[in-house]
C-alpha cells in the first residue's frame, strides 16, 4: 500500500478529531440536543470544516457508529479465528459484544433513550453500509459452523437462528442501558449464560406439559 501524502494524512487526522469530539458530545447531550456547532467547538475546528466531512448530524453519527462496528468486528474475527469449536466461537462473539457495549454504553444509550423514529432511521442507514454487511456475514458464518458441527439444528434457516440469537443478547444490552438489569461484572460469565439459553432454552423437561 502506498504511503499517504501529507494532505491525506491531515485529512484523516481532522476526520478522526471530529469523530472523537462527536462521540463525546453525543454521549453528553444525546442525539437530538447535540449540534454540529457543539461538535466543531469540541474538536476545535470551524463549523464549516465539519460540514466538509459530514453533510449533517445523521451522517456524522452513522459514520461514528460504523467506525465502532469496524473495531468490534476486527476483534471478533481475530479472536474467533484462534479456535475451531463452534461453541467456543459463539462464546467469544458474545464476550466481545458484551464487553464492547459495556465500554461504549454512554454512546449507545442514544439508541434506547431517543424516539423510535430516530432508531429506525439510524438502523436503516447502518443496514446499508458495507461494515454492517460484513458484520452480518461474520455472524452468519458462526451460525453455519455451529450447524455443521451439530451444535444447532440443521433444519432451521441461518437467518432464523441469527434473529433468535440477536434478540437474546440485544435484550440484555438494552436492559443494561435502561438500568433495568444489573450490569454484570464478568462478560465471560454473562456470555455463557446467554449461550446456555440460546442452545438449551429456558424450560426443563420435567416441567413440560405432555400433549393430550
C-alpha positions as CSV (number, residue, x, y, z in Angstrom):
1,X,0.0,0.0,0.0
2,X,1.4,3.4,-1.0
3,X,2.2,5.8,1.8
4,X,-0.2,8.7,2.3
5,X,0.9,12.2,1.4
6,X,0.8,15.0,3.9
7,X,-2.6,16.3,2.6
8,X,-4.3,12.9,3.0
9,X,-2.8,12.4,6.5
10,X,-4.0,15.8,7.6
11,X,-7.5,15.0,6.2
12,X,-7.6,11.7,8.1
13,X,-6.5,13.4,11.3
14,X,-9.2,16.1,11.0
15,X,-11.8,13.4,10.4
16,X,-10.6,11.4,13.4
17,X,-10.7,14.6,15.6
18,X,-14.2,15.3,14.5
19,X,-15.4,11.8,15.2
20,X,-13.8,11.8,18.7
21,X,-15.5,15.1,19.5
22,X,-18.8,13.9,18.2
23,X,-18.7,10.8,20.4
24,X,-18.2,13.0,23.4
25,X,-21.0,15.4,22.5
26,X,-23.5,12.7,21.6
27,X,-22.8,10.8,24.8
28,X,-23.1,14.0,26.8
29,X,-26.2,15.6,25.2
30,X,-27.9,12.9,23.3
31,X,-28.7,12.9,19.6
32,X,-31.4,15.5,19.5
33,X,-29.7,18.1,21.6
34,X,-26.2,17.7,20.1
35,X,-25.4,20.2,17.3
36,X,-22.7,20.4,14.6
37,X,-21.6,23.6,16.3
38,X,-21.1,21.8,19.6
39,X,-19.0,19.2,17.9
40,X,-17.0,21.7,15.9
41,X,-16.2,23.6,19.1
42,X,-15.2,20.4,20.9
43,X,-12.9,19.4,18.0
44,X,-11.5,23.0,17.8
45,X,-12.5,23.4,14.2
46,X,-14.7,25.8,12.3
47,X,-18.3,24.6,11.8
48,X,-17.7,24.7,8.1
49,X,-14.8,22.3,8.4
50,X,-17.1,19.7,10.0
51,X,-19.6,20.1,7.1
52,X,-16.8,19.4,4.6
53,X,-16.5,15.9,6.0
54,X,-20.1,15.2,7.1
55,X,-23.1,16.8,5.4
56,X,-25.4,16.6,8.5
57,X,-25.6,15.3,12.1
58,X,-27.2,12.0,11.0
59,X,-24.3,11.1,8.6
60,X,-21.8,12.0,11.3
61,X,-23.5,9.8,13.9
62,X,-23.7,6.9,11.5
63,X,-20.1,7.3,10.5
64,X,-19.1,7.1,14.1
65,X,-21.2,4.0,14.6
66,X,-19.6,2.4,11.5
67,X,-16.1,3.1,12.9
68,X,-17.1,1.4,16.2
69,X,-18.5,-1.5,14.4
70,X,-15.3,-1.9,12.4
71,X,-13.4,-2.1,15.7
72,X,-15.8,-4.6,17.1
73,X,-15.7,-6.8,14.0
74,X,-12.0,-6.8,13.9
75,X,-11.8,-8.1,17.5
76,X,-14.4,-10.8,16.8
77,X,-12.7,-12.1,13.7
78,X,-9.3,-12.1,15.2
79,X,-10.3,-14.0,18.3
80,X,-12.7,-16.4,16.8
81,X,-10.0,-17.4,14.2
82,X,-8.0,-18.9,17.1
83,X,-10.5,-21.6,18.0
84,X,-12.1,-24.4,15.9
85,X,-15.1,-25.4,18.0
86,X,-18.3,-23.6,17.1
87,X,-19.4,-23.2,20.7
88,X,-16.1,-21.5,21.6
89,X,-16.5,-19.2,18.7
90,X,-20.1,-18.2,19.7
91,X,-18.9,-17.6,23.3
92,X,-16.1,-15.4,22.1
93,X,-18.5,-13.5,19.9
94,X,-20.8,-12.8,22.9
95,X,-17.9,-11.8,25.1
96,X,-16.7,-9.3,22.5
97,X,-20.2,-7.9,22.0
98,X,-20.9,-7.6,25.7
99,X,-17.5,-6.1,26.5
100,X,-17.8,-3.6,23.7
101,X,-21.2,-2.3,24.7
102,X,-20.2,-2.1,28.3
103,X,-17.2,0.1,27.4
104,X,-19.3,2.2,25.0
105,X,-22.6,2.3,26.9
106,X,-22.8,6.1,27.2
107,X,-22.7,6.4,23.4
108,X,-25.2,3.6,22.7
109,X,-27.7,4.9,25.2
110,X,-28.8,7.1,22.3
111,X,-30.4,4.0,20.7
112,X,-32.7,3.4,23.7
113,X,-33.3,6.9,25.0
114,X,-34.3,8.7,21.8
115,X,-37.5,8.2,19.8
116,X,-38.4,5.2,17.8
117,X,-38.3,7.1,14.5
118,X,-34.6,8.1,15.1
119,X,-33.7,4.5,16.0
120,X,-35.3,3.3,12.8
121,X,-33.7,5.9,10.6
122,X,-30.2,5.2,12.1
123,X,-30.8,1.5,11.8
124,X,-31.8,1.8,8.2
125,X,-28.8,3.8,7.3
126,X,-26.4,1.4,9.0
127,X,-28.0,-1.6,7.4
128,X,-27.0,-0.3,4.0
129,X,-23.3,0.1,5.0
130,X,-20.6,-2.3,3.9
131,X,-19.4,-2.8,7.5
132,X,-22.9,-3.9,8.6
133,X,-23.0,-6.4,5.7
134,X,-19.5,-7.7,6.7
135,X,-20.7,-8.0,10.3
136,X,-23.8,-9.9,9.3
137,X,-21.7,-12.2,7.2
138,X,-19.5,-12.9,10.2
139,X,-22.4,-13.8,12.4
140,X,-23.9,-16.0,9.6
141,X,-20.6,-17.9,9.3
142,X,-20.5,-18.6,13.0
143,X,-24.1,-19.9,12.9
144,X,-23.4,-22.1,9.9
145,X,-20.3,-23.5,11.6
146,X,-22.4,-24.4,14.6
147,X,-24.9,-26.2,12.3
148,X,-22.1,-28.1,10.6
149,X,-20.8,-29.3,13.9
150,X,-24.2,-30.4,15.1
151,X,-24.4,-27.7,17.8
152,X,-27.5,-26.1,16.3
153,X,-30.4,-27.8,14.4
154,X,-29.6,-28.1,10.7
155,X,-33.3,-27.8,9.6
156,X,-33.5,-24.1,10.5
157,X,-32.5,-21.3,8.2
158,X,-29.5,-19.4,9.4
159,X,-31.4,-16.1,9.2
160,X,-34.0,-17.5,11.7
161,X,-31.3,-18.6,14.1
162,X,-29.5,-15.3,13.9
163,X,-32.7,-13.4,14.7
164,X,-33.2,-15.5,17.8
165,X,-29.5,-15.2,18.8
166,X,-29.5,-11.4,18.4
167,X,-32.8,-11.0,20.2
168,X,-31.4,-12.7,23.3
169,X,-28.2,-10.7,23.7
170,X,-29.8,-7.5,22.5
171,X,-32.4,-7.7,25.3
172,X,-29.6,-8.0,27.8
173,X,-27.7,-5.0,26.3
174,X,-30.8,-2.8,26.3
175,X,-31.6,-3.9,29.8
176,X,-28.2,-2.5,31.0
177,X,-28.6,0.7,29.1
178,X,-32.0,1.3,30.6
179,X,-30.8,0.3,34.0
180,X,-33.5,-2.4,34.1
181,X,-30.9,-5.1,34.6
182,X,-27.8,-5.1,36.9
183,X,-24.7,-4.7,34.8
184,X,-22.6,-7.9,35.1
185,X,-19.1,-7.6,36.3
186,X,-17.9,-10.5,34.2
187,X,-18.6,-10.6,30.5
188,X,-17.4,-14.2,30.2
189,X,-19.9,-15.4,32.8
190,X,-22.8,-13.5,31.1
191,X,-21.8,-14.8,27.7
192,X,-22.0,-18.4,29.0
193,X,-25.4,-17.6,30.5
194,X,-26.8,-16.2,27.2
195,X,-25.2,-19.0,25.2
196,X,-26.8,-21.6,27.5
197,X,-30.2,-20.1,27.0
198,X,-29.7,-19.9,23.2
199,X,-28.6,-23.5,22.9
200,X,-30.7,-25.2,25.6
201,X,-33.7,-22.9,26.1
202,X,-35.2,-22.0,29.5
203,X,-37.5,-25.0,30.0
204,X,-36.9,-28.1,32.0
205,X,-38.1,-31.5,30.7
206,X,-39.9,-32.4,33.9
207,X,-41.9,-29.2,33.7
208,X,-43.2,-29.7,30.1
209,X,-46.9,-30.2,29.5
210,X,-47.5,-33.5,27.8
211,X,-49.7,-33.3,24.6
212,X,-53.2,-34.6,25.0
